[in-house]
Amino acid sequence: MGSLFGFEIKSELPLRRLNEVEGTRGELSVALAGEPLRAPEQEPVSTLVDDAGRCWYASYELEGGRCLLELPPSGRFLIDPAAGRVVVERDDDDDELLEHRIASSALCVL
């Protein structure tokens, strides 16, 4: 286990960017999805689409204060603040980009 943003991070995925210094703000977890994370049947509350129509980011508000982020090509991230957890469904094999998305997007939203 290591820390990020002052939190101890317990992760099912290898995260090389974690600090060796102990976190003092509590514990967060990163878990692999046991089933597909599907977008709800509603419009996202926020998107980033380029001029060619490719979506780079979509965010959906879910019940219970949760949020689903879609960050192609990496995958989807279920943000669950009540549980202090990010659940990850990956779409590609780019470990470095996936870790970047976890550390700089998903955990920040959490």
PyMOL commands that place a pseudoatom at each C-alpha (Angstrom):
pseudoatom trace, name=CA, resn=MET, resi=1, chain=A, elem=C, hetatm=0, pos=[0.000, 0.000, 0.000]
pseudoatom trace, name=CA, resn=GLY, resi=2, chain=A, elem=C, hetatm=0, pos=[1.130, 3.567, -0.655]
pseudoatom trace, name=CA, resn=SER, resi=3, chain=A, elem=C, hetatm=0, pos=[-0.392, 7.007, -0.494]
pseudoatom trace, name=CA, resn=LEU, resi=4, chain=A, elem=C, hetatm=0, pos=[-1.691, 9.672, -2.838]
pseudoatom trace, name=CA, resn=PHE, resi=5, chain=A, elem=C, hetatm=0, pos=[-3.089, 13.111, -1.959]
pseudoatom trace, name=CA, resn=GLY, resi=6, chain=A, elem=C, hetatm=0, pos=[-2.528, 12.197, 1.705]
pseudoatom trace, name=CA, resn=PHE, resi=7, chain=A, elem=C, hetatm=0, pos=[-4.740, 9.081, 1.570]
pseudoatom trace, name=CA, resn=GLU, resi=8, chain=A, elem=C, hetatm=0, pos=[-3.585, 5.486, 1.938]
pseudoatom trace, name=CA, resn=ILE, resi=9, chain=A, elem=C, hetatm=0, pos=[-4.507, 3.707, -1.296]
pseudoatom trace, name=CA, resn=LYS, resi=10, chain=A, elem=C, hetatm=0, pos=[-5.419, 0.019, -1.196]
pseudoatom trace, name=CA, resn=SER, resi=11, chain=A, elem=C, hetatm=0, pos=[-5.458, -1.189, -4.796]
pseudoatom trace, name=CA, resn=GLU, resi=12, chain=A, elem=C, hetatm=0, pos=[-6.114, -4.390, -6.729]
pseudoatom trace, name=CA, resn=LEU, resi=13, chain=A, elem=C, hetatm=0, pos=[-4.142, -2.817, -9.584]
pseudoatom trace, name=CA, resn=PRO, resi=14, chain=A, elem=C, hetatm=0, pos=[-0.426, -2.038, -9.440]
pseudoatom trace, name=CA, resn=LEU, resi=15, chain=A, elem=C, hetatm=0, pos=[-0.026, 1.721, -9.008]
pseudoatom trace, name=CA, resn=ARG, resi=16, chain=A, elem=C, hetatm=0, pos=[3.592, 2.821, -9.359]
pseudoatom trace, name=CA, resn=ARG, resi=17, chain=A, elem=C, hetatm=0, pos=[2.857, 6.505, -8.702]
pseudoatom trace, name=CA, resn=LEU, resi=18, chain=A, elem=C, hetatm=0, pos=[1.959, 5.976, -5.052]
pseudoatom trace, name=CA, resn=ASN, resi=19, chain=A, elem=C, hetatm=0, pos=[4.129, 7.657, -2.459]
pseudoatom trace, name=CA, resn=GLU, resi=20, chain=A, elem=C, hetatm=0, pos=[5.981, 5.646, 0.147]
pseudoatom trace, name=CA, resn=VAL, resi=21, chain=A, elem=C, hetatm=0, pos=[5.040, 8.170, 2.827]
pseudoatom trace, name=CA, resn=GLU, resi=22, chain=A, elem=C, hetatm=0, pos=[2.141, 7.034, 4.997]
pseudoatom trace, name=CA, resn=GLY, resi=23, chain=A, elem=C, hetatm=0, pos=[-1.168, 8.750, 4.276]
pseudoatom trace, name=CA, resn=THR, resi=24, chain=A, elem=C, hetatm=0, pos=[-2.825, 10.528, 7.173]
pseudoatom trace, name=CA, resn=ARG, resi=25, chain=A, elem=C, hetatm=0, pos=[-6.229, 11.448, 5.691]
pseudoatom trace, name=CA, resn=GLY, resi=26, chain=A, elem=C, hetatm=0, pos=[-7.818, 7.974, 5.683]
pseudoatom trace, name=CA, resn=GLU, resi=27, chain=A, elem=C, hetatm=0, pos=[-7.947, 5.046, 3.274]
pseudoatom trace, name=CA, resn=LEU, resi=28, chain=A, elem=C, hetatm=0, pos=[-9.325, 4.814, -0.262]
pseudoatom trace, name=CA, resn=SER, resi=29, chain=A, elem=C, hetatm=0, pos=[-9.563, 1.696, -2.405]
pseudoatom trace, name=CA, resn=VAL, resi=30, chain=A, elem=C, hetatm=0, pos=[-9.232, 0.908, -6.090]
pseudoatom trace, name=CA, resn=ALA, resi=31, chain=A, elem=C, hetatm=0, pos=[-10.899, -2.323, -7.203]
pseudoatom trace, name=CA, resn=LEU, resi=32, chain=A, elem=C, hetatm=0, pos=[-11.388, -4.156, -10.479]
pseudoatom trace, name=CA, resn=ALA, resi=33, chain=A, elem=C, hetatm=0, pos=[-14.996, -4.388, -11.650]
pseudoatom trace, name=CA, resn=GLY, resi=34, chain=A, elem=C, hetatm=0, pos=[-16.528, -7.843, -11.270]
pseudoatom trace, name=CA, resn=GLU, resi=35, chain=A, elem=C, hetatm=0, pos=[-19.038, -7.076, -14.014]
pseudoatom trace, name=CA, resn=PRO, resi=36, chain=A, elem=C, hetatm=0, pos=[-19.319, -4.510, -16.812]
pseudoatom trace, name=CA, resn=LEU, resi=37, chain=A, elem=C, hetatm=0, pos=[-19.928, -0.917, -15.751]
pseudoatom trace, name=CA, resn=ARG, resi=38, chain=A, elem=C, hetatm=0, pos=[-22.725, 0.278, -18.002]
pseudoatom trace, name=CA, resn=ALA, resi=39, chain=A, elem=C, hetatm=0, pos=[-23.729, 3.881, -18.582]
pseudoatom trace, name=CA, resn=PRO, resi=40, chain=A, elem=C, hetatm=0, pos=[-27.276, 4.621, -17.414]
pseudoatom trace, name=CA, resn=GLU, resi=41, chain=A, elem=C, hetatm=0, pos=[-30.105, 5.374, -19.831]
pseudoatom trace, name=CA, resn=GLN, resi=42, chain=A, elem=C, hetatm=0, pos=[-29.643, 9.122, -19.465]
pseudoatom trace, name=CA, resn=GLU, resi=43, chain=A, elem=C, hetatm=0, pos=[-27.535, 11.857, -20.964]
pseudoatom trace, name=CA, resn=PRO, resi=44, chain=A, elem=C, hetatm=0, pos=[-24.184, 12.440, -19.275]
pseudoatom trace, name=CA, resn=VAL, resi=45, chain=A, elem=C, hetatm=0, pos=[-23.947, 15.567, -17.137]
pseudoatom trace, name=CA, resn=SER, resi=46, chain=A, elem=C, hetatm=0, pos=[-20.598, 16.424, -18.709]
pseudoatom trace, name=CA, resn=THR, resi=47, chain=A, elem=C, hetatm=0, pos=[-18.715, 15.403, -21.842]
pseudoatom trace, name=CA, resn=LEU, resi=48, chain=A, elem=C, hetatm=0, pos=[-15.617, 16.239, -23.830]
pseudoatom trace, name=CA, resn=VAL, resi=49, chain=A, elem=C, hetatm=0, pos=[-16.015, 15.535, -27.548]
pseudoatom trace, name=CA, resn=ASP, resi=50, chain=A, elem=C, hetatm=0, pos=[-13.470, 16.541, -30.186]
pseudoatom trace, name=CA, resn=ASP, resi=51, chain=A, elem=C, hetatm=0, pos=[-14.223, 18.061, -33.599]
pseudoatom trace, name=CA, resn=ALA, resi=52, chain=A, elem=C, hetatm=0, pos=[-14.281, 14.592, -35.171]
pseudoatom trace, name=CA, resn=GLY, resi=53, chain=A, elem=C, hetatm=0, pos=[-17.057, 13.515, -32.774]
pseudoatom trace, name=CA, resn=ARG, resi=54, chain=A, elem=C, hetatm=0, pos=[-14.883, 11.247, -30.617]
pseudoatom trace, name=CA, resn=CYS, resi=55, chain=A, elem=C, hetatm=0, pos=[-15.840, 11.280, -26.944]
pseudoatom trace, name=CA, resn=TRP, resi=56, chain=A, elem=C, hetatm=0, pos=[-12.848, 11.552, -24.585]
pseudoatom trace, name=CA, resn=TYR, resi=57, chain=A, elem=C, hetatm=0, pos=[-14.804, 11.988, -21.361]
pseudoatom trace, name=CA, resn=ALA, resi=58, chain=A, elem=C, hetatm=0, pos=[-18.340, 11.454, -20.106]
pseudoatom trace, name=CA, resn=SER, resi=59, chain=A, elem=C, hetatm=0, pos=[-19.656, 11.749, -16.560]
pseudoatom trace, name=CA, resn=TYR, resi=60, chain=A, elem=C, hetatm=0, pos=[-22.935, 10.346, -15.259]
pseudoatom trace, name=CA, resn=GLU, resi=61, chain=A, elem=C, hetatm=0, pos=[-24.506, 11.094, -11.881]
pseudoatom trace, name=CA, resn=LEU, resi=62, chain=A, elem=C, hetatm=0, pos=[-25.895, 7.973, -10.219]
pseudoatom trace, name=CA, resn=GLU, resi=63, chain=A, elem=C, hetatm=0, pos=[-28.018, 7.295, -7.160]
pseudoatom trace, name=CA, resn=GLY, resi=64, chain=A, elem=C, hetatm=0, pos=[-26.458, 7.483, -3.733]
pseudoatom trace, name=CA, resn=GLY, resi=65, chain=A, elem=C, hetatm=0, pos=[-23.983, 10.203, -4.713]
pseudoatom trace, name=CA, resn=ARG, resi=66, chain=A, elem=C, hetatm=0, pos=[-22.050, 7.859, -6.990]
pseudoatom trace, name=CA, resn=CYS, resi=67, chain=A, elem=C, hetatm=0, pos=[-20.660, 8.831, -10.389]
pseudoatom trace, name=CA, resn=LEU, resi=68, chain=A, elem=C, hetatm=0, pos=[-19.618, 6.903, -13.495]
pseudoatom trace, name=CA, resn=LEU, resi=69, chain=A, elem=C, hetatm=0, pos=[-16.753, 8.285, -15.562]
pseudoatom trace, name=CA, resn=GLU, resi=70, chain=A, elem=C, hetatm=0, pos=[-16.066, 7.032, -19.078]
pseudoatom trace, name=CA, resn=LEU, resi=71, chain=A, elem=C, hetatm=0, pos=[-12.503, 7.838, -20.185]
pseudoatom trace, name=CA, resn=PRO, resi=72, chain=A, elem=C, hetatm=0, pos=[-11.809, 6.189, -23.548]
pseudoatom trace, name=CA, resn=PRO, resi=73, chain=A, elem=C, hetatm=0, pos=[-9.695, 4.364, -24.427]
pseudoatom trace, name=CA, resn=SER, resi=74, chain=A, elem=C, hetatm=0, pos=[-8.890, 3.383, -20.826]
pseudoatom trace, name=CA, resn=GLY, resi=75, chain=A, elem=C, hetatm=0, pos=[-12.309, 2.330, -19.585]
pseudoatom trace, name=CA, resn=ARG, resi=76, chain=A, elem=C, hetatm=0, pos=[-14.946, 3.221, -17.028]
pseudoatom trace, name=CA, resn=PHE, resi=77, chain=A, elem=C, hetatm=0, pos=[-14.607, 4.246, -13.392]
pseudoatom trace, name=CA, resn=LEU, resi=78, chain=A, elem=C, hetatm=0, pos=[-17.372, 3.955, -10.812]
pseudoatom trace, name=CA, resn=ILE, resi=79, chain=A, elem=C, hetatm=0, pos=[-16.784, 6.583, -8.122]
pseudoatom trace, name=CA, resn=ASP, resi=80, chain=A, elem=C, hetatm=0, pos=[-18.366, 5.696, -4.781]
pseudoatom trace, name=CA, resn=PRO, resi=81, chain=A, elem=C, hetatm=0, pos=[-17.663, 8.412, -2.174]
pseudoatom trace, name=CA, resn=ALA, resi=82, chain=A, elem=C, hetatm=0, pos=[-19.627, 6.690, 0.627]
pseudoatom trace, name=CA, resn=ALA, resi=83, chain=A, elem=C, hetatm=0, pos=[-17.404, 3.601, 0.317]
pseudoatom trace, name=CA, resn=GLY, resi=84, chain=A, elem=C, hetatm=0, pos=[-14.225, 5.576, -0.443]
pseudoatom trace, name=CA, resn=ARG, resi=85, chain=A, elem=C, hetatm=0, pos=[-13.776, 3.406, -3.517]
pseudoatom trace, name=CA, resn=VAL, resi=86, chain=A, elem=C, hetatm=0, pos=[-13.094, 3.598, -7.247]
pseudoatom trace, name=CA, resn=VAL, resi=87, chain=A, elem=C, hetatm=0, pos=[-14.118, 0.535, -9.271]
pseudoatom trace, name=CA, resn=VAL, resi=88, chain=A, elem=C, hetatm=0, pos=[-12.271, 0.160, -12.587]
pseudoatom trace, name=CA, resn=GLU, resi=89, chain=A, elem=C, hetatm=0, pos=[-13.336, -1.562, -15.792]
pseudoatom trace, name=CA, resn=ARG, resi=90, chain=A, elem=C, hetatm=0, pos=[-10.424, -1.323, -18.197]
pseudoatom trace, name=CA, resn=ASP, resi=91, chain=A, elem=C, hetatm=0, pos=[-10.769, -1.410, -21.985]
pseudoatom trace, name=CA, resn=ASP, resi=92, chain=A, elem=C, hetatm=0, pos=[-7.174, -1.539, -23.200]
pseudoatom trace, name=CA, resn=ASP, resi=93, chain=A, elem=C, hetatm=0, pos=[-3.707, -2.760, -22.201]
pseudoatom trace, name=CA, resn=ASP, resi=94, chain=A, elem=C, hetatm=0, pos=[-2.072, 0.639, -21.658]
pseudoatom trace, name=CA, resn=ASP, resi=95, chain=A, elem=C, hetatm=0, pos=[-1.115, 0.329, -17.969]
pseudoatom trace, name=CA, resn=GLU, resi=96, chain=A, elem=C, hetatm=0, pos=[0.537, 3.750, -17.851]
pseudoatom trace, name=CA, resn=LEU, resi=97, chain=A, elem=C, hetatm=0, pos=[-2.509, 5.591, -19.229]
pseudoatom trace, name=CA, resn=LEU, resi=98, chain=A, elem=C, hetatm=0, pos=[-4.837, 3.618, -16.952]
pseudoatom trace, name=CA, resn=GLU, resi=99, chain=A, elem=C, hetatm=0, pos=[-2.781, 4.536, -13.901]
pseudoatom trace, name=CA, resn=HIS, resi=100, chain=A, elem=C, hetatm=0, pos=[-2.730, 8.174, -15.036]
pseudoatom trace, name=CA, resn=ARG, resi=101, chain=A, elem=C, hetatm=0, pos=[-6.528, 8.152, -15.344]
pseudoatom trace, name=CA, resn=ILE, resi=102, chain=A, elem=C, hetatm=0, pos=[-6.934, 6.559, -11.904]
pseudoatom trace, name=CA, resn=ALA, resi=103, chain=A, elem=C, hetatm=0, pos=[-4.542, 8.985, -10.201]
pseudoatom trace, name=CA, resn=SER, resi=104, chain=A, elem=C, hetatm=0, pos=[-5.400, 12.215, -12.021]
pseudoatom trace, name=CA, resn=SER, resi=105, chain=A, elem=C, hetatm=0, pos=[-9.118, 11.763, -12.722]
pseudoatom trace, name=CA, resn=ALA, resi=106, chain=A, elem=C, hetatm=0, pos=[-10.924, 9.019, -10.811]
pseudoatom trace, name=CA, resn=LEU, resi=107, chain=A, elem=C, hetatm=0, pos=[-9.296, 9.531, -7.405]
pseudoatom trace, name=CA, resn=CYS, resi=108, chain=A, elem=C, hetatm=0, pos=[-9.563, 13.315, -7.778]
pseudoatom trace, name=CA, resn=VAL, resi=109, chain=A, elem=C, hetatm=0, pos=[-13.307, 13.055, -8.440]
pseudoatom trace, name=CA, resn=LEU, resi=110, chain=A, elem=C, hetatm=0, pos=[-13.645, 10.747, -5.447]
for i in range(1, 110): cmd.bond("trace and resi %d" % i, "trace and resi %d" % (i + 1))
show_as sticks, trace
zoom trace
